[in-house]
Amino acid sequence: MKQHITPTEPGAVQRAVNRIIRLPRLARIMLVSLFTLATALLLQPIIDGIYLNYFFPWESTIITDFQRQIPSLITAGMAMLMFVAGWWLLIGFTGAMPQARAAALIYFVAGVVIVFLAIMQLVSGLAAVAPG
């Protein structure tokens, strides 16, 4: 006996991903750019702090330009990874819409969290500097 398969309604994850992917291309590019900028802003003080506290030779008198650039290169690399992942998951390449994947929703949620954390880091930094 042959079973009749009816298409199921998309779940909540599928609907959320479809809603994000159906945004205009320019809006998705702006969104990915915002996530990339927030990633760089969030990671820069963290990576600088780790580098200065654990890897930077304070007592050394010979410090190359490359050694000074290492934290910036790491931050730029992480931000570039965020941008490439966003382009692949949310924007898509020329002539093709990106596929609706759960990874796109994970990227979007992670991006929103990163933006929130970057704003909180900025506000706390400004509050620490503000005259009191």
N, C-alpha and C positions, 0 to 999 in steps of 0.2 A: 504494500500500500504506500502510495506516494504522499509525503507530508507537504503541506503548503506552508511555506515560510513567508511571513509578513515582515516587511521592514520595520525595525523598531525605531522609536523616536530617539533622537540623539540625547545623550545624558547631559548633565549640568556642565561637565568639563568640556564636552564637544561644543555645546552652545556658547560657552565663554570663549573658547578658542576661535570659533567662527565669528563671534562679535568683534574680537580684536583684529582678526585677519581681514574682515570686511571694511575696516576703516580705510579712508583714502590713503594712497601710497605716501603722499607727503606727510600726513599725520603719523604714519608708522615710521617714516624716516626720522621725524622730529622726536618721536618717542624713544627710538633706539639711540639717537644722539644724546638725549637727556640721560638715559641709563648709562651711557658710556662716560659722559662728563661726571655724573655722580660717582661712578666707580673710581675714576681718577681722583676726585676730591676726597673720597672716603679713604682710599688706600695710601695716598701720598704721606700724610703724617704718620701713619702706622709703619709703613716701610722705612721712612726716614728714621723713625725712632728705633726700630730694630737694628738698622744698619749702623747708626751712630753709637748705640749702646753695646753692640756685640761684635761688630766687624771692623769698625773704623779704627785704625791705629793712631790714637791720639799722640803717642810719643814719637811717632815717625816724622822725620822732617822731609822725607821724599814721598810725596803724594802725587800721583799722576792725574791728569785730567780724566782719564777713564774711571779711576776710582771715585772721583767726585760725581760722575754721571751714573753710576750703578743704580742708586735708588730711583732716579728718574726713568731709567731704561726699564726697570722692573715694573714701575707704575704704568708706564706707557704700554708695555707688553700686555699687562692684565687688562687695561682699558681696551686695547685692540682686540683681545680675545672676546671681550664683552660685545664689542661692535660687530665682529664677524659672526658671532653666534646669533645676535639679533637680526643681522641682515639675512642670514640663512633661515631663521625660524619665523620671523615676522614680516620681512619685506619681500623676500624672494628675488629671483634673478630676472633679467629682462624677458618679458613675454610669458612669464609663468607666475601663477599665484602660489604662495607657499602652501604646503599641505597642513591641514588642521591636525596638529600633534599635541599630545599632552606636554611635551617638552616646551612648546611655545607658551603654554600657560605657566609652566614652572619658571621659564625665563621672565615672563611678564611679572609674576608675583615677586620673584627675586629682584627684579629691577625696581619695583615699587618700594620694596623694603630697603634697598640700597639708597634710593633717593631720600627716603625718610631718615635713614641713619646719617646720610651726608648733611641733611638740613639740621638734624639735631647736633651733629658735631660742629657745624658752623655756628649755630646759636650758642652752644656752650662755650665755644672759643671766643665769640664776641662778648659773652657775658663775663668771661674771666678777664678780658682786657678792659672792659668798661670801667670808668672811674666810679668809685662806689660811695 
